[in-house]
Amino acid sequence: MNLPITITQEELLDVLLNVAPTRPVFIWGAPGIGKSALVEQFAKEIGLPCVSLLGSQLAPEDIIGIPQIKGETSEFLPPKMIARKEPYVLFLDELNACSQEVQKAFYSLIHERRIGEYHLPEGSIVVGAGNRAQDSAIVKTMSSALINRMFHVQMKADTRQWIKWAQKNGLHPWVIDYIIQRPDHLFSEPPKTEEPFSTPRSWHMLSDALTEYGAGGKDIPPETLKMLAFACLSASHAGMFLAYTKTLRNTHILEDIMAQEAKWPAKPEERDILYFLAQSFRAKLIAELPKSKQDISGNMLSFVYRAKGMIKELSVINFEIAQMVVASDDDKALPDWFMLEVIRDLPRLVNSK
């Protein structure tokens, strides 16, 4: 399932607070974007314990329990983990990864909040979650009966909210600073091949690894640092992160270049640093330039003037990388009015693409 509307962590938390007490909610989303952590946060906020069941590892008897003879009849005894006396949040993770038999066992639990004769305590909440078919994860088709019993939302990674969370939870400063500079690298769609890819979870893993190898990170040998980055992230993002770590040992920081206190790195051995800074510069332009020229303020006018100057300086050092900054062949393009300014001042840069 791929819903036309996606919502952030904060918006999803609001949905859970308002909808989940009365209707079971199913959260769709790619691996590693924080679905499980959000449900745990929701349970904490409402003051209930959270019990998680992993659908891909369940058999039907893990839900409905086993039969016990009582006199001339029998009854099913539900598992101890589910059969509780006090209300709780039951989180059915990877619900759409379980077999059809297990899905059937969930019907009454989701719809009526009961298993055989056992009813969930009053005030209990049921939340499900799963990956999408395009995520190259373990996914099975959910029956229409099960789909129709739940309120469906699709979660997306939100960089601003993740940075706030990362700062609050003390993630490694390199990871936080990198995502601030390259917010578009927080998440990448899962690849079709078996290789690491960037998600909020994988950046968290890299942060943990950097912390374990050394609090500051600067004493980590380059080859070890390379291994850590490529073990957690998409290959392109890992390469850019390594280039970023090199800037920490140099004076070529983007803010300094913009303030004309430093210059673009021009040495052949600094090409990876130049590429990272140019990518960061493009991301900054996309994030900060207004969509309309009429919205330019006094400070923004100075920013625009300096941005054009930086593109011109970059084109002298490496014409192809300068072209990359102004490229419009992806979903995130520079505003049209700024591109007209570039065409007027640097026509060859645009026309030769």
Secondary structure by P-SEA (a helix, b strand, c coil): ccccccccaaaaaaaaacccccbbbbbbbcccccaaaaaaaaaaaabbbbbbbbcccccccccccbbbbcccbbbbbccccccccbbbbbbbcccccccaaaaaaacccccccccccccccccbbbbbbbbccccccccccccaaaaaabbbbbbbbbaaaaaaaaaaacccaaaaaaaaaccccccccccccccccccaaaaaaaaaaaaaaccccccccaaaaaaaaaacccaaaaaaaaaaaaaaaccccaaaaaaccccccccccaaaaaaaaaaaaaaaaaaccccccccccaaaaaaaaaaaaaaaaaaaacaaaaaaaacccccccccaaaaaaaaaacccccccc
